[in-house]
Amino acid sequence: MIKIVHITPLPNYKLHIKYNDGVEGNLDLSDLVGKGVFEKFNDVNYFNSVKIGEFGEPCWNNELDIDPLNTYLTITGKTFEEYKKLEIN
């Protein structure tokens, strides 16, 4: 099971995420800014307060989070099926 081991906010609403399997990369969240619950990202200080949540997810003040598997798939470009095959092996 993949887990986020380090997360760093970057300029322009990006996150640099490192996983326990050595994969790391940048995740661009700029397209979410100002939309629905992500309206809170309009405050860049709020966005920069990102931490690793209780379940290994990118989390903001324990009130807003993003699925860590989804971030992994986005960063690696893998499909869920490809990820499941990696987990089985």
N, C-alpha and C positions, 0 to 999 in steps of 0.2 A: 504494500500500500504506500502510495506516495504521500509525503508530508512536506509542507513548507518549513524550511529551517531558518530562512532569513528573508526579510522583506524591507525594501528601501523605497520611499517615495522619490520620484524624479520630477523635473520640471514638465510642464504641459500635460499634467494628469496621467503620468505613466508610473508604473511600479516596476522595480527590479526585484524578481523573485528567484530564490534558490531553493531547490528541492533536495530531499535526502538521497536521491539517486544520482546526484551530480548535475542534473539538468538545471540550467538557469537561463533567464532571459527577461526581456522587457514586455510588459503588458500595457497597452494603450487603452486607457479608459476615458479618453477625452470625448468620445461620442455619447457617453452617458451623462455628462455634466449638465445639470439643470433639468433632467428628465425624471419625473416621478420622485421616488425616494432619493434619487441621486441629485436632487436640487441642493442638497447639503454640500455637494462638491463645489458649489459656487463660492464657498468660503475655502480658499486654498489652504488655510491653516487646518481646517477640518480634514481635508484630503490628506495632508501631510501627517496627520496623527495616526495613520494606519499602523496596525500591529497584527501579530499572529493571534487569532482568537483561540478559544478553548478547544475547538475541534480542528485546528490547523488551517483555518480559513483567513483570508485577508479580512480584517475587521476594523471598524471605526466605532469607538466608544461603546462597544457591545450592543449597538443598535442597528448597525448596517454591516452586511457582510456579502462576500462573493464566494461561490462554490469553488473550493480549491482544485477539484478535478477539472472543472471547466477551465480554470486558468492554465492548468497544466496542458490540456488539450490544445488550447489556443496558442500557447508558447511553442509547443513542439510541432504543431500542425498535424497531430495524430487524430484519428477518429476514435470513438469510444471502443469500437471493435478491436482496433489495433492495440489500444491500451490494455484491454482485457487479455489479449493473446500474450502480451509481455508479462502480465501478472501470473498467468498460468505457468509460463516457462520458468 
